[in-house]
Amino acid sequence: MTHASALTLDELVDTLKALADPVRMDLLRRIAAVDEMACTDLVEESHVSASTVSYHVKALRTAGLVQVRKDGRNFHYTYRPETVRAVADALNSLG
């Protein structure tokens, strides 16, 4: 997803699917609680393996919920609240 101002139906469904997983929601909450979170910190805090974090963060990134910044061999995650606002707007427009 390139921007979150107006989600297509496919983007909305993909984002909702990403949010529907309990592990992803936990990871997203942890990332959203800080300005930026290192992958190593996320693995330590969430008590899941690095490969599990990587798998779920990829889905969050694809859905536009997090942004990933690479610094050498380290990855840092940032929450993108504009995507959640766009999802809320799309759901509120239903009626």
DASUL-V282680 format. One record per helix or strand of 2 or more residues. SS is the DSSP state (2 for helix, 1 for strand). FROM is the first residue (numbers start at 1). TO is the last residue. If there is no record, write none. Layout:
# DASUL-V282680
ss & from & to
SS & FROM & TO
SS & FROM & TO
This chain:
# DASUL-V282680
ss & from & to
2 & 9 & 19
2 & 22 & 32
1 & 37 & 38
2 & 39 & 46
2 & 50 & 62
1 & 66 & 71
1 & 74 & 79
2 & 81 & 92
